[in-house]
């Protein structure tokens, strides 16, 4: 199970509305290498892991990725606060806005919806760990 | 920009929590590392102290710790994604 802590892992305080930036950052929420994919990748793969230390780290990293998802969502939420129609048009945000207004909806930067096809879970720990390297080989 | 007192206290909790998070990941694969265990213990104490201080003033950060004598403070604003919780 999970419990919720009523705080972000890292504070998000964005002074100025900027839908153009929000559109780009959306990739980090619901894109192929975004936080939603990362969280589901680790949390799905852990069931095939036979080593206790790695069961632990997959659980803990998967959980942390959900916290990252919340940070990225907060960034997009604050970047799209009180947008004017002019700002929406100028930023190229109209296509997103017509479907979701300023709602948070996991997709990539071009509006392609999130899909579990972005990650793998093969029931083989070595195969899964190699997939993790490809997907999340940076420190994100 | 001046931060409000709630956000300032929360930031200290977030910093301690961040340390715990990173040491936790290290300990998962180095469970017998004495230095890391001591470091984790140090931040556990700091975290507990900061959380206690914060929650007495602003309500629980986790629903399990809500003081029901004060009512259902869990739903009180600000929620984490809102500017007011961070500034």
Backbone of each chain as ProteinMPNN parsed JSONL, in Angstrom:
{"seq_chain_A": "XXXXXXXXXXXXXXXXXXXXXXXXXXXXXXXXXXXXXXXXXXXXXXXXXXXXXXXXXXXXXXXXXXXXXXXXXXXXXXXXXXXXXXXXXXXXXXXXXXXXXXXXXXXXXXXXXXXXXXXXXXXXXXXXXXXXXXXXXXXX", "coords_chain_A": {"N_chain_A": [[0.832, -1.205, 0.0], [0.209, 2.356, -0.169], [0.915, 5.48, 1.448], [-0.078, 8.921, 1.764], [1.89, 11.803, 1.844], [1.41, 15.08, 2.749], [2.905, 17.005, 1.147], [5.177, 18.405, -1.282], [7.963, 16.704, -2.807], [9.968, 18.395, -3.45], [10.0, 21.927, -3.319], [7.707, 23.843, -5.345], [7.5, 26.805, -6.971], [6.262, 28.999, -8.963], [6.447, 32.014, -10.494], [5.519, 33.308, -12.822], [3.042, 32.896, -15.342], [3.322, 30.58, -18.007], [2.527, 29.061, -20.644], [3.824, 27.982, -22.898], [6.182, 26.852, -21.978], [5.05, 25.02, -20.226], [3.929, 23.209, -21.994], [6.172, 21.938, -23.087], [7.296, 20.78, -20.803], [5.412, 18.902, -20.214], [6.164, 16.529, -21.449], [7.794, 15.323, -19.589], [6.032, 14.434, -17.745], [3.995, 12.687, -18.921], [5.262, 11.504, -21.083], [7.417, 9.25, -23.1], [9.766, 8.852, -21.552], [8.987, 9.85, -19.168], [7.847, 10.731, -15.789], [5.598, 9.269, -14.958], [5.707, 6.928, -16.527], [8.155, 6.007, -15.572], [7.612, 5.482, -12.846], [5.67, 3.444, -13.03], [7.092, 1.54, -14.421], [9.203, 0.659, -12.61], [7.66, -0.182, -10.438], [6.094, -2.177, -11.513], [7.944, -4.015, -12.473], [9.176, -5.029, -10.204], [8.109, -7.369, -9.126], [9.219, -9.564, -10.345], [11.717, -9.703, -9.36], [14.249, -11.415, -7.676], [16.043, -10.767, -5.641], [16.484, -9.497, -2.394], [17.497, -6.941, -1.648], [17.257, -5.548, -4.012], [14.555, -5.742, -4.548], [13.743, -3.989, -2.628], [14.94, -1.55, -3.483], [13.746, -1.151, -5.981], [11.096, -0.817, -5.242], [11.323, 1.493, -3.64], [12.427, 3.405, -5.416], [10.453, 3.432, -7.42], [8.35, 4.452, -5.939], [9.395, 6.971, -5.306], [9.429, 8.052, -7.865], [6.761, 8.538, -8.259], [6.435, 10.677, -6.576], [7.952, 12.486, -7.991], [6.348, 12.756, -10.212], [4.28, 14.181, -9.118], [5.573, 16.585, -8.554], [6.237, 17.498, -11.152], [3.666, 17.729, -12.211], [2.699, 19.767, -10.564], [4.327, 21.846, -11.412], [3.42, 22.207, -14.072], [0.775, 22.85, -13.541], [1.083, 25.302, -12.174], [2.348, 26.826, -14.128], [0.35, 27.186, -15.954], [-1.527, 28.751, -14.85], [-4.242, 30.991, -14.595], [-4.337, 31.698, -17.398], [-4.495, 33.83, -20.243], [-6.632, 34.149, -23.16], [-5.045, 35.141, -25.25], [-2.428, 34.505, -24.421], [-2.599, 31.724, -24.498], [-2.978, 31.202, -27.236], [-0.662, 32.37, -28.379], [1.321, 30.801, -27.231], [1.028, 28.39, -28.44], [-0.657, 26.636, -27.222], [-3.235, 26.012, -27.685], [-4.247, 23.585, -28.778], [-3.945, 21.688, -26.753], [-5.478, 22.942, -24.813], [-8.097, 22.951, -25.829], [-8.917, 20.372, -25.453], [-8.429, 19.808, -22.719], [-8.531, 22.065, -21.151], [-7.015, 23.832, -18.528], [-6.421, 21.555, -17.202], [-4.62, 18.802, -15.694], [-3.272, 16.381, -17.613], [-1.855, 13.388, -18.367], [0.371, 13.29, -20.972], [2.499, 13.317, -23.916], [4.725, 15.924, -25.169], [3.489, 16.654, -27.508], [0.879, 15.98, -27.225], [0.218, 13.316, -27.411], [-1.33, 10.62, -25.852], [-0.514, 9.175, -22.612], [0.88, 5.903, -22.464], [1.178, 2.454, -21.5], [2.816, 1.149, -23.181], [5.167, 2.469, -23.262], [6.961, 1.383, -21.489], [8.68, -1.628, -20.359], [8.057, -4.922, -19.033], [9.214, -7.844, -18.347], [9.358, -10.098, -16.813], [11.813, -11.117, -16.338], [14.599, -10.481, -14.496], [17.185, -9.466, -15.314], [16.79, -8.657, -17.959], [14.818, -6.721, -17.499], [16.251, -4.862, -15.931], [18.106, -3.962, -17.798], [16.411, -2.64, -19.5], [15.622, -0.615, -17.823], [17.983, 0.865, -17.684], [18.117, 1.919, -20.256], [15.845, 3.506, -20.288], [15.906, 5.18, -18.072], [18.404, 6.044, -17.575], [19.694, 8.356, -16.915], [19.897, 10.64, -14.152], [17.336, 11.208, -13.563]], "CA_chain_A": [[0.0, 0.0, 0.0], [0.927, 3.618, -0.095], [0.247, 6.567, 2.162], [0.231, 10.202, 1.139], [2.398, 12.91, 2.642], [0.843, 16.308, 2.18], [3.978, 17.928, 0.78], [5.948, 18.021, -2.459], [9.318, 16.285, -2.463], [10.772, 19.608, -3.627], [9.011, 22.998, -3.496], [7.475, 24.417, -6.683], [6.979, 28.166, -6.806], [6.463, 29.625, -10.264], [5.865, 33.354, -10.4], [4.865, 33.774, -14.047], [2.349, 31.969, -16.236], [4.07, 30.359, -19.243], [2.014, 27.824, -21.238], [4.767, 27.406, -23.87], [7.066, 25.994, -21.181], [4.213, 23.923, -19.707], [3.756, 22.252, -23.08], [7.416, 21.168, -23.196], [7.488, 20.01, -19.565], [4.438, 17.809, -20.247], [6.884, 15.311, -21.842], [8.373, 14.72, -18.389], [4.945, 13.822, -16.99], [3.347, 11.548, -19.577], [5.992, 11.079, -22.279], [8.065, 7.939, -23.054], [10.715, 8.78, -20.435], [8.435, 10.699, -18.114], [7.785, 10.206, -14.42], [4.536, 8.261, -14.847], [6.283, 5.7, -17.081], [9.213, 5.552, -14.667], [7.022, 4.894, -11.642], [4.998, 2.182, -13.348], [8.166, 0.622, -14.826], [9.84, 0.033, -11.443], [6.689, -0.836, -9.557], [5.622, -3.393, -12.187], [9.054, -4.958, -12.642], [9.732, -5.544, -8.933], [7.568, -8.694, -8.78], [10.081, -10.601, -10.928], [13.058, -9.557, -8.777], [14.442, -12.389, -6.587], [17.024, -10.318, -4.634], [15.752, -8.631, -1.458], [17.977, -5.553, -1.709], [16.772, -4.913, -5.24], [13.11, -5.574, -4.335], [13.646, -2.754, -1.845], [15.281, -0.339, -4.236], [12.728, -0.953, -7.025], [9.924, -0.266, -4.546], [11.587, 2.857, -3.183], [12.587, 4.299, -6.569], [9.121, 3.557, -8.032], [7.583, 5.363, -5.08], [9.938, 8.321, -5.485], [9.013, 8.55, -9.18], [5.409, 9.095, -8.104], [6.634, 12.008, -5.994], [8.413, 13.345, -9.095], [5.163, 13.012, -11.03], [3.54, 15.247, -8.439], [6.334, 17.83, -8.739], [6.074, 17.925, -12.544], [2.267, 18.16, -12.344], [2.587, 21.071, -9.893], [4.988, 22.824, -12.293], [2.511, 22.484, -15.191], [-0.378, 23.528, -12.954], [1.404, 26.705, -11.88], [2.695, 27.507, -15.379], [-0.862, 27.419, -16.757], [-2.459, 29.453, -13.981], [-4.845, 32.248, -15.079], [-3.901, 32.029, -18.764], [-5.42, 34.612, -21.07], [-6.75, 33.563, -24.506], [-3.88, 35.566, -26.044], [-1.267, 33.699, -23.992], [-2.824, 30.354, -24.97], [-2.742, 31.178, -28.689], [0.739, 32.699, -28.651], [2.187, 29.717, -26.753], [0.739, 27.131, -29.134], [-1.292, 25.773, -26.22], [-4.657, 25.873, -28.035], [-4.622, 22.192, -29.032], [-4.103, 21.063, -25.435], [-6.542, 23.64, -24.085], [-9.422, 22.593, -26.337], [-9.257, 19.062, -24.879], [-8.25, 19.652, -21.267], [-8.354, 23.405, -20.549], [-5.744, 23.829, -17.796], [-6.343, 20.314, -16.426], [-3.387, 18.015, -15.85], [-3.595, 15.12, -18.303], [-0.555, 12.872, -18.796], [0.606, 13.055, -22.395], [3.811, 13.868, -24.254], [4.679, 17.357, -25.486], [2.633, 16.903, -28.671], [-0.492, 15.606, -26.911], [0.008, 11.866, -27.49], [-1.635, 10.182, -24.493], [0.36, 8.205, -21.954], [0.57, 4.496, -22.695], [2.133, 1.54, -20.858], [3.759, 0.7, -24.21], [6.428, 3.195, -23.05], [7.923, 0.628, -20.676], [8.603, -3.078, -20.469], [8.099, -5.74, -17.839], [9.329, -9.127, -19.044], [9.432, -11.233, -15.894], [13.21, -11.526, -16.221], [15.223, -9.325, -13.851], [18.3, -8.876, -16.077], [16.175, -7.96, -19.096], [14.149, -5.529, -16.981], [17.26, -3.88, -15.504], [18.648, -3.354, -19.013], [15.392, -1.701, -19.984], [15.702, 0.544, -16.917], [19.147, 1.667, -18.093], [17.77, 2.656, -21.465], [14.761, 4.456, -20.054], [16.084, 6.059, -16.921], [19.85, 5.986, -17.344], [20.176, 9.6, -16.318], [19.563, 10.622, -12.73], [15.927, 11.594, -13.394]], "C_chain_A": [[0.867, 1.256, 0.0], [0.176, 4.575, 0.825], [0.695, 7.874, 1.529], [0.764, 11.193, 2.158], [1.989, 14.201, 1.95], [1.933, 17.353, 1.953], [4.615, 17.462, -0.527], [7.323, 17.555, -2.002], [10.269, 17.474, -2.557], [9.8, 20.747, -3.934], [8.902, 23.484, -4.947], [6.798, 25.768, -6.505], [7.261, 28.924, -8.09], [5.701, 30.942, -10.318], [5.049, 33.72, -11.644], [4.252, 32.66, -14.879], [3.144, 31.825, -17.539], [3.648, 29.035, -19.889], [2.953, 27.181, -22.253], [5.719, 26.453, -23.152], [6.294, 24.79, -20.639], [4.093, 22.801, -20.734], [4.987, 21.35, -23.22], [7.577, 20.245, -21.981], [6.525, 18.821, -19.482], [5.103, 16.48, -20.618], [7.422, 14.57, -20.619], [7.303, 14.112, -17.477], [4.477, 12.538, -17.683], [4.002, 11.078, -20.852], [6.702, 9.751, -22.059], [9.049, 7.778, -21.888], [10.274, 9.666, -19.273], [8.315, 9.992, -16.773], [6.7, 9.14, -14.243], [5.039, 6.911, -15.364], [7.324, 5.126, -16.131], [8.611, 4.849, -13.442], [6.409, 3.535, -11.944], [5.995, 1.113, -13.784], [8.721, -0.11, -13.596], [8.834, -0.752, -10.606], [6.105, -2.098, -10.193], [6.717, -4.457, -12.246], [9.465, -5.649, -11.351], [9.253, -6.962, -8.596], [8.423, -9.834, -9.303], [11.466, -10.616, -10.285], [13.256, -10.521, -7.592], [15.312, -11.878, -5.434], [16.412, -9.262, -3.717], [16.182, -7.167, -1.52], [17.375, -4.825, -2.905], [15.242, -4.801, -5.233], [12.883, -4.251, -3.612], [13.869, -1.531, -2.701], [14.277, -0.085, -5.36], [11.464, -0.337, -6.427], [10.139, 1.205, -4.195], [11.76, 3.84, -4.348], [11.235, 4.512, -7.242], [8.249, 4.524, -7.255], [8.056, 6.8, -5.255], [9.523, 8.905, -6.834], [7.588, 9.119, -9.123], [5.472, 10.488, -7.476], [7.119, 12.988, -7.069], [7.244, 13.726, -10.002], [4.355, 14.171, -10.448], [4.243, 16.596, -8.59], [6.095, 18.373, -10.152], [4.641, 18.419, -12.784], [2.067, 19.541, -11.712], [3.209, 22.168, -10.751], [4.028, 23.215, -13.43], [1.286, 23.257, -14.696], [-0.086, 25.016, -12.737], [1.76, 27.486, -13.145], [1.455, 27.87, -16.207], [-1.937, 28.181, -15.969], [-2.932, 30.757, -14.626], [-4.362, 32.647, -16.481], [-4.949, 32.886, -19.464], [-5.524, 33.918, -22.426], [-5.559, 33.925, -25.4], [-2.653, 34.72, -25.713], [-1.376, 32.272, -24.527], [-2.485, 30.24, -26.451], [-1.271, 31.361, -29.0], [1.68, 31.55, -28.282], [1.996, 28.421, -27.529], [0.07, 26.128, -28.208], [-2.752, 25.464, -26.564], [-5.096, 24.423, -28.169], [-4.817, 21.43, -27.718], [-5.338, 21.621, -24.746], [-7.937, 23.199, -24.533], [-9.874, 21.241, -25.772], [-9.315, 19.048, -23.356], [-8.324, 20.962, -20.488], [-7.017, 23.395, -19.787], [-5.63, 22.586, -16.908], [-5.041, 19.584, -16.693], [-3.763, 16.656, -16.428], [-2.31, 14.549, -18.896], [-0.487, 12.542, -20.29], [2.036, 13.506, -22.682], [3.638, 15.316, -24.716], [3.76, 17.666, -26.673], [1.193, 16.446, -28.436], [-0.794, 14.124, -27.05], [-0.217, 11.334, -26.067], [-0.626, 9.186, -23.935], [-0.09, 6.783, -22.282], [1.609, 3.61, -22.001], [3.063, 0.899, -21.883], [5.104, 1.416, -24.084], [7.433, 2.409, -22.214], [7.709, -0.871, -20.852], [8.619, -3.724, -19.089], [8.036, -7.163, -18.343], [9.412, -10.336, -18.128], [10.839, -11.792, -15.753], [14.013, -10.34, -15.69], [16.346, -8.669, -14.657], [17.77, -8.08, -17.267], [15.542, -6.651, -18.628], [15.16, -4.449, -16.577], [17.914, -3.205, -16.707], [17.685, -2.333, -19.597], [15.407, -0.428, -19.116], [16.853, 1.467, -17.315], [18.818, 2.518, -19.301], [16.789, 3.782, -21.173], [15.135, 5.553, -19.073], [17.555, 6.146, -16.561], [20.456, 7.28, -16.85], [19.808, 9.547, -14.837], [18.112, 11.008, -12.487], [15.124, 10.4, -12.936]], "O_chain_A": [[2.088, 1.2, 0.15], [-1.044, 4.49, 0.964], [1.716, 7.929, 0.844], [0.161, 11.399, 3.211], [2.189, 14.388, 0.75], [1.878, 18.451, 2.507], [4.597, 16.273, -0.843], [7.799, 17.956, -0.94], [11.258, 17.546, -1.827], [8.872, 20.566, -4.722], [9.894, 23.525, -5.674], [5.692, 25.871, -5.973], [8.364, 29.433, -8.289], [4.476, 30.977, -10.203], [4.007, 34.368, -11.534], [4.866, 31.614, -15.091], [3.589, 32.82, -18.11], [4.313, 28.014, -19.715], [2.898, 25.968, -22.459], [6.025, 25.374, -23.659], [6.818, 23.677, -20.597], [4.147, 21.617, -20.401], [4.858, 20.147, -23.444], [7.948, 19.079, -22.119], [6.787, 17.852, -18.77], [4.668, 15.422, -20.163], [7.497, 13.341, -20.612], [7.621, 13.367, -16.55], [4.55, 11.449, -17.114], [3.396, 10.34, -21.629], [6.616, 9.175, -20.975], [9.153, 6.698, -21.306], [11.096, 10.16, -18.501], [8.638, 8.811, -16.643], [6.873, 8.208, -13.458], [4.828, 5.878, -14.728], [7.377, 3.917, -15.907], [9.048, 3.765, -13.058], [6.609, 2.581, -11.193], [5.779, -0.076, -13.549], [8.713, -1.34, -13.543], [9.126, -1.848, -10.128], [5.665, -2.998, -9.477], [6.448, -5.648, -12.089], [10.039, -6.738, -11.388], [9.927, -7.679, -7.856], [8.368, -10.946, -8.777], [12.299, -11.453, -10.631], [12.512, -10.452, -6.613], [15.325, -12.483, -4.362], [15.884, -8.255, -4.188], [15.348, -6.264, -1.454], [17.028, -3.646, -2.825], [14.687, -3.882, -5.835], [11.965, -3.496, -3.932], [13.086, -0.582, -2.657], [13.981, 1.07, -5.667], [10.845, 0.545, -7.022], [9.269, 2.047, -4.416], [11.294, 4.977, -4.274], [10.895, 5.64, -7.599], [7.504, 5.314, -7.834], [7.251, 7.727, -5.342], [9.29, 10.109, -6.945], [7.255, 10.058, -9.846], [4.67, 11.365, -7.8], [6.75, 14.162, -7.064], [7.156, 14.852, -10.491], [3.827, 15.016, -11.171], [3.588, 17.628, -8.738], [5.789, 19.552, -10.33], [4.433, 19.412, -13.481], [1.353, 20.382, -12.259], [2.692, 23.283, -10.816], [3.844, 24.398, -13.716], [0.824, 24.193, -15.347], [-0.902, 25.875, -13.072], [1.498, 28.686, -13.221], [1.51, 28.757, -17.059], [-3.097, 28.243, -16.374], [-2.124, 31.531, -15.141], [-4.019, 33.806, -16.713], [-6.149, 32.68, -19.288], [-4.618, 33.179, -22.812], [-5.118, 33.11, -26.21], [-1.932, 34.276, -26.606], [-0.384, 31.681, -24.953], [-1.797, 29.31, -26.874], [-0.695, 30.609, -29.786], [2.706, 31.346, -28.931], [2.722, 27.454, -27.303], [0.211, 24.917, -28.385], [-3.427, 24.743, -25.829], [-6.187, 24.061, -27.729], [-5.74, 20.627, -27.59], [-6.138, 20.882, -24.172], [-8.849, 23.087, -23.714], [-11.072, 20.994, -25.63], [-10.15, 18.36, -22.769], [-8.189, 20.951, -19.264], [-5.997, 22.991, -20.345], [-4.835, 22.565, -15.969], [-4.435, 19.718, -17.757], [-4.486, 15.881, -15.802], [-1.732, 15.136, -19.811], [-1.178, 11.656, -20.791], [2.713, 14.022, -21.793], [2.537, 15.865, -24.659], [3.305, 18.799, -26.83], [0.37, 16.515, -29.349], [-1.93, 13.704, -26.836], [0.605, 11.567, -25.181], [0.028, 8.455, -24.679], [-1.285, 6.499, -22.365], [2.783, 3.973, -21.924], [3.996, 0.187, -21.512], [6.077, 1.019, -24.726], [8.623, 2.723, -22.221], [6.707, -1.319, -21.409], [9.122, -3.158, -18.118], [6.973, -7.654, -18.72], [9.522, -11.468, -18.598], [11.035, -12.828, -15.118], [14.103, -9.307, -16.354], [16.449, -7.442, -14.681], [18.237, -6.976, -17.55], [15.701, -5.608, -19.264], [14.951, -3.267, -16.846], [18.241, -2.019, -16.654], [18.096, -1.297, -20.12], [15.229, 0.683, -19.617], [16.719, 2.691, -17.29], [19.188, 3.69, -19.37], [16.888, 4.871, -21.738], [14.731, 6.706, -19.224], [17.912, 6.301, -15.393], [21.607, 7.304, -16.412], [19.44, 8.485, -14.334], [17.69, 11.128, -11.337], [13.915, 10.51, -12.734]]}, "seq_chain_B": "XXXXXXXXXXXXXXXXXXXXXXXXXXXXXXXXXXXXXXXXXXXXXXXXXXXXXXXXXXXXXXXXXXXXXXXXXXXXXXXXXXXXXXX", "coords_chain_B": {"N_chain_B": [[11.745, 37.185, -2.801], [9.821, 37.017, 0.093], [9.329, 34.195, 2.126], [6.421, 32.581, 3.489], [5.812, 31.618, 6.94], [4.919, 29.0, 7.287], [5.622, 27.77, 4.847], [8.362, 28.03, 5.047], [8.999, 26.435, 7.251], [8.143, 24.035, 6.214], [9.911, 23.691, 4.137], [12.277, 23.063, 5.446], [11.588, 20.566, 6.428], [11.255, 19.248, 4.016], [13.887, 19.268, 3.097], [15.199, 17.645, 5.004], [13.828, 15.303, 4.555], [14.533, 14.77, 1.966], [17.219, 14.132, 2.284], [16.938, 11.79, 3.812], [15.636, 10.206, 1.92], [17.586, 9.834, -0.105], [19.656, 8.576, 1.326], [18.322, 6.313, 2.089], [17.957, 4.947, -0.384], [20.611, 4.344, -0.93], [21.182, 2.692, 1.255], [19.528, 0.528, 0.724], [20.939, -1.074, -1.061], [23.268, -1.261, 0.286], [23.107, -2.445, 2.944], [24.549, -2.852, 5.275], [26.204, -0.772, 5.822], [27.806, 1.085, 8.083], [28.304, 3.85, 8.456], [26.38, 5.05, 6.789], [24.071, 4.115, 8.004], [24.215, 5.419, 10.473], [24.043, 8.046, 9.614], [21.48, 8.03, 8.512], [19.959, 7.607, 10.799], [20.505, 9.965, 12.177], [19.235, 11.891, 10.539], [16.645, 10.933, 10.687], [15.893, 11.636, 13.289], [16.056, 14.436, 13.171], [14.115, 14.919, 11.219], [11.76, 13.867, 12.452], [11.531, 15.648, 14.613], [11.186, 18.146, 13.323], [8.815, 17.659, 11.904], [6.985, 17.225, 13.968], [6.95, 19.726, 15.208], [5.971, 21.301, 13.088], [3.441, 20.101, 12.592], [2.008, 20.555, 14.93], [1.415, 23.205, 14.679], [0.304, 23.559, 12.065], [-1.224, 21.389, 11.314], [-1.653, 17.879, 10.393], [0.71, 16.172, 8.26], [0.253, 13.801, 7.267], [-2.437, 11.643, 6.982], [-2.837, 9.701, 8.94], [-1.88, 10.814, 11.249], [-3.562, 12.837, 12.062], [-4.877, 15.148, 14.388], [-7.721, 14.604, 15.889], [-9.109, 16.066, 17.745], [-8.976, 18.633, 16.922], [-10.623, 18.681, 14.804], [-11.312, 17.747, 11.346], [-8.642, 18.394, 10.017], [-7.174, 17.615, 7.886], [-8.096, 18.168, 5.281], [-7.603, 20.828, 4.952], [-6.617, 23.794, 3.191], [-3.305, 25.086, 2.388], [-3.011, 22.797, -0.383], [-0.365, 20.593, -1.572], [0.442, 21.286, -4.267], [-0.241, 23.844, -4.669], [0.546, 27.326, -4.939], [0.597, 28.721, -2.476], [1.45, 26.866, -0.643], [4.064, 26.732, -1.078], [5.337, 29.158, -1.024]], "CA_chain_B": [[10.384, 37.037, -2.263], [9.787, 36.464, 1.452], [8.493, 33.004, 2.269], [5.63, 32.556, 4.715], [6.429, 30.776, 7.96], [4.548, 27.61, 7.017], [6.453, 27.273, 3.747], [9.739, 27.962, 5.519], [9.112, 25.229, 8.081], [7.961, 22.891, 5.322], [11.143, 23.549, 3.36], [13.242, 22.339, 6.296], [11.137, 19.165, 6.431], [11.555, 18.714, 2.684], [15.336, 19.059, 3.024], [15.524, 16.462, 5.815], [13.199, 14.175, 3.881], [15.355, 14.526, 0.775], [18.406, 13.42, 2.769], [16.492, 10.432, 4.166], [15.313, 9.514, 0.677], [18.819, 9.435, -0.782], [20.384, 7.6, 2.159], [17.506, 5.092, 2.006], [18.281, 4.246, -1.631], [21.961, 3.8, -0.755], [21.12, 1.597, 2.23], [18.866, -0.634, 0.119], [21.955, -1.954, -1.657], [24.421, -1.313, 1.21], [22.377, -2.472, 4.224], [25.426, -2.961, 6.45], [27.129, 0.365, 5.863], [27.642, 1.713, 9.391], [28.252, 5.311, 8.298], [25.079, 5.411, 6.206], [23.048, 3.849, 9.028], [24.298, 6.519, 11.447], [23.554, 9.249, 8.94], [20.026, 7.88, 8.406], [19.437, 7.789, 12.146], [20.617, 11.399, 12.488], [18.184, 12.63, 9.831], [15.348, 10.485, 11.225], [15.611, 12.448, 14.482], [15.804, 15.811, 12.709], [12.832, 14.877, 10.52], [10.686, 13.708, 13.446], [11.43, 16.885, 15.392], [10.628, 19.186, 12.451], [7.43, 17.303, 11.584], [6.205, 17.439, 15.189], [6.838, 21.182, 15.352], [5.105, 21.773, 12.0], [2.074, 19.575, 12.685], [1.321, 21.221, 16.046], [0.961, 24.514, 14.196], [-0.399, 23.618, 10.778], [-1.985, 20.178, 11.024], [-0.877, 16.704, 10.003], [1.17, 15.998, 6.883], [-0.136, 12.442, 6.913], [-3.774, 11.5, 7.574], [-2.761, 8.84, 10.126], [-1.482, 11.591, 12.424], [-4.487, 13.95, 12.3], [-5.385, 15.322, 15.752], [-9.162, 14.762, 15.652], [-9.636, 17.091, 18.659], [-9.018, 19.901, 16.179], [-11.469, 18.494, 13.625], [-10.671, 17.081, 10.203], [-7.741, 19.399, 9.434], [-6.511, 17.013, 6.714], [-8.513, 18.781, 4.011], [-7.326, 22.267, 4.927], [-5.667, 24.384, 2.256], [-3.05, 24.775, 0.984], [-2.525, 21.477, -0.798], [1.048, 20.752, -1.956], [0.712, 21.824, -5.598], [-0.651, 25.244, -4.707], [1.59, 28.33, -4.654], [0.594, 29.115, -1.06], [2.172, 25.856, 0.135], [5.473, 26.775, -1.483], [5.921, 30.506, -1.078]], "C_chain_B": [[10.445, 36.389, -0.872], [8.87, 35.236, 1.496], [7.651, 33.131, 3.525], [6.203, 31.496, 5.667], [6.14, 29.288, 7.724], [5.454, 27.012, 5.95], [7.911, 27.131, 4.168], [9.974, 26.715, 6.374], [9.022, 23.98, 7.215], [9.239, 22.614, 4.531], [12.209, 22.788, 4.152], [12.897, 20.845, 6.35], [11.492, 18.505, 5.099], [13.047, 18.407, 2.54], [15.742, 17.798, 3.798], [15.019, 15.196, 5.142], [14.001, 13.766, 2.647], [16.613, 13.735, 1.159], [18.044, 11.972, 3.095], [16.261, 9.591, 2.917], [16.594, 8.98, 0.006], [19.602, 8.393, 0.015], [19.651, 6.254, 2.128], [17.873, 4.272, 0.762], [19.673, 3.624, -1.55], [21.931, 2.577, 0.16], [20.452, 0.342, 1.663], [19.893, -1.617, -0.442], [23.229, -2.022, -0.811], [23.897, -1.385, 2.644], [23.266, -2.541, 5.465], [26.411, -1.8, 6.579], [26.88, 1.189, 7.137], [27.48, 3.242, 9.283], [26.904, 5.765, 7.782], [23.966, 5.197, 7.215], [23.025, 4.974, 10.074], [23.724, 7.802, 10.877], [22.015, 9.208, 8.832], [19.364, 8.155, 9.752], [19.438, 9.265, 12.546], [19.473, 12.18, 11.83], [16.78, 12.192, 10.247], [14.934, 11.365, 12.401], [15.277, 13.882, 14.097], [14.41, 15.897, 12.073], [11.659, 14.798, 11.503], [10.44, 14.991, 14.229], [10.748, 17.998, 14.566], [9.149, 18.933, 12.144], [6.518, 17.58, 12.78], [5.902, 18.935, 15.371], [5.85, 21.753, 14.31], [3.651, 21.374, 12.243], [1.293, 20.185, 13.853], [0.723, 22.551, 15.591], [0.003, 24.428, 13.017], [-1.2, 22.365, 10.432], [-1.119, 19.095, 10.395], [-0.497, 16.708, 8.529], [0.811, 14.611, 6.375], [-1.436, 12.149, 7.669], [-3.778, 10.65, 8.846], [-2.463, 9.627, 11.396], [-2.412, 12.77, 12.717], [-4.941, 13.961, 13.756], [-6.881, 15.632, 15.642], [-9.819, 15.746, 16.628], [-9.781, 18.446, 17.958], [-9.898, 19.801, 14.937], [-10.687, 17.849, 12.488], [-9.816, 18.096, 9.434], [-7.07, 18.916, 8.148], [-6.841, 17.741, 5.411], [-8.19, 20.275, 3.918], [-6.366, 22.663, 3.808], [-4.466, 24.92, 3.027], [-2.664, 23.309, 0.778], [-1.176, 21.664, -1.494], [1.316, 21.442, -3.293], [0.356, 23.307, -5.712], [0.485, 26.171, -4.279], [1.729, 28.604, -3.166], [1.364, 28.11, -0.186], [3.68, 25.973, -0.072], [6.11, 28.153, -1.416], [5.743, 31.288, 0.214]], "O_chain_B": [[11.055, 35.334, -0.699], [7.764, 35.26, 0.956], [8.094, 33.711, 4.517], [6.96, 30.612, 5.266], [7.002, 28.434, 7.934], [5.984, 25.912, 6.106], [8.613, 26.229, 3.71], [10.992, 26.035, 6.248], [9.726, 22.996, 7.444], [9.6, 21.462, 4.288], [12.946, 21.974, 3.596], [13.777, 19.984, 6.323], [11.963, 17.368, 5.054], [13.423, 17.404, 1.933], [16.529, 16.987, 3.31], [15.681, 14.158, 5.154], [14.128, 12.583, 2.33], [17.017, 12.804, 0.463], [18.752, 11.043, 2.705], [16.638, 8.421, 2.86], [16.659, 7.817, -0.393], [20.144, 7.445, -0.553], [20.278, 5.195, 2.14], [18.072, 3.06, 0.844], [19.894, 2.516, -2.04], [22.569, 1.561, -0.119], [20.77, -0.774, 2.074], [19.739, -2.832, -0.316], [24.161, -2.754, -1.147], [24.191, -0.514, 3.463], [22.795, -2.316, 6.58], [27.35, -1.864, 7.373], [25.876, 1.893, 7.249], [26.625, 3.836, 9.941], [26.342, 6.746, 8.271], [23.025, 5.988, 7.287], [21.96, 5.419, 10.501], [23.016, 8.545, 11.558], [21.342, 10.219, 9.034], [18.347, 8.843, 9.833], [18.496, 9.751, 13.172], [18.829, 13.013, 12.466], [15.835, 12.977, 10.173], [13.782, 11.786, 12.503], [14.337, 14.474, 14.627], [13.637, 16.814, 12.349], [10.695, 15.558, 11.401], [9.297, 15.374, 14.477], [9.855, 18.692, 15.054], [8.339, 19.86, 12.125], [5.416, 18.104, 12.622], [4.771, 19.338, 15.645], [5.005, 22.587, 14.636], [2.743, 22.196, 12.119], [0.071, 20.319, 13.784], [-0.338, 22.964, 16.06], [-0.998, 25.142, 12.974], [-1.795, 22.295, 9.356], [-0.009, 19.352, 9.928], [-1.249, 17.169, 7.67], [1.034, 14.284, 5.209], [-1.515, 12.387, 8.874], [-4.616, 10.848, 9.725], [-2.757, 9.163, 12.498], [-2.078, 13.619, 13.543], [-5.338, 12.93, 14.3], [-7.27, 16.761, 15.343], [-10.934, 16.209, 16.39], [-10.595, 19.284, 18.348], [-9.924, 20.716, 14.114], [-9.534, 17.455, 12.661], [-10.197, 18.585, 8.37], [-6.474, 19.704, 7.414], [-5.98, 17.91, 4.547], [-8.481, 20.909, 2.903], [-5.412, 21.942, 3.518], [-4.591, 25.189, 4.221], [-2.071, 22.675, 1.651], [-0.867, 22.762, -1.958], [2.332, 22.122, -3.432], [0.623, 23.941, -6.732], [1.271, 25.853, -3.387], [2.842, 28.707, -2.65], [1.865, 28.466, 0.88], [4.468, 25.385, 0.668], [7.294, 28.304, -1.717], [6.185, 32.433, 0.308]]}, "name": "protein", "num_of_chains": 2, "seq": "XXXXXXXXXXXXXXXXXXXXXXXXXXXXXXXXXXXXXXXXXXXXXXXXXXXXXXXXXXXXXXXXXXXXXXXXXXXXXXXXXXXXXXXXXXXXXXXXXXXXXXXXXXXXXXXXXXXXXXXXXXXXXXXXXXXXXXXXXXXXXXXXXXXXXXXXXXXXXXXXXXXXXXXXXXXXXXXXXXXXXXXXXXXXXXXXXXXXXXXXXXXXXXXXXXXXXXXXXXXXXXXXXXX"}
